[in-house]
């Protein structure tokens, strides 16, 4: 008979972010800001700089090394507290790839090929590596290794959480009950759009840097980007994502950074006779004020490599303590020893 879980698992959050450059305000609003709330709510929270995932596409080694430090500094500058959660570099905990291999051996090829992101990326890229196909298995290993119960994701990642649940079920059925079934945490998180193409989400990979506001942008850069943000010929400030996506995007940035509601923002703009030009000036001041302490703290931390190394090493030790226990349970159930 298979061994049953003796007690309910601790509620635990796991999430990861790729070190692919300085985060922009879309990353802040859609992920980091949510993590700041979750670290207050949960007693157990794990955040990983997922460098293994970042090499599914070609990376310059030196750039990757710098990006790992920059991402760590950015997360800390935004308010992630390494005393309240475990913050670590994924590749420094070898059990991630070890568990991924085992999960890969119980995952079918058609199951991976069914995933929407694989279909999309494989169509856009020629001669794709197997890592692009199998990274959802590694993502599942990231989650299951810590027996995470809650995973904050966007709607585009729901299929990958479903895969994690499927693999947890398959493992539990085949070898014995070990893993909880992780659930996605879907909050009311807006997707900030590109300032130059407001029908697409803001992205680090966008060719035109004027389409995004990075967390470390200087005030003059922010001012120029918002000034040249796409709007339309109507000067009135109204919230209409369908017909006025550019203006709606600016209002959603305003909402996300201040907590104000779109209808209140529009009402204030009307009472103060703001056109899009004046509203952009107001929004510029809001963004600059919000990002100023983040930018200043980032550059302070960026110069302190010793502190960043200390934070990541503490995270590695704490993550490894959990990972080693889980993987030992896995090897015993699988029959390695």
KATAVEN-V648838 format. One line per field, one symbol per residue. psi: psi as a letter, one per 30 degrees, with the letter a starting at -180 (. if undefined). A space follows every 50 residues. Layout:
psi = ???
This chain:
psi = kkklkflkkkkkkkllkkiglkllfeeeefdeeeeeeefeekfjkkkkji feefgflkkkeeeeeeeeeeeeeeeeefgkjfffljjlkeffjffeeeee eeeffgkleeeeffkeeeeeefefklhklfeeefffeeeeeeefeghkfk jkllffgeeeeeeeeeeeeeeeeefkkekljkkkjjlijljklkffigfl lkkffkejfffljlfgkleeeeeeeeegkkbafkfkjljieefieeeeee eeeeeeffflkeeeeeeeeeeghkaeeeeeeeeeeeeeeefeeeeeeefe eefieeeeeeeeeeeeeeeeeeeeeeeeeeeeefge.
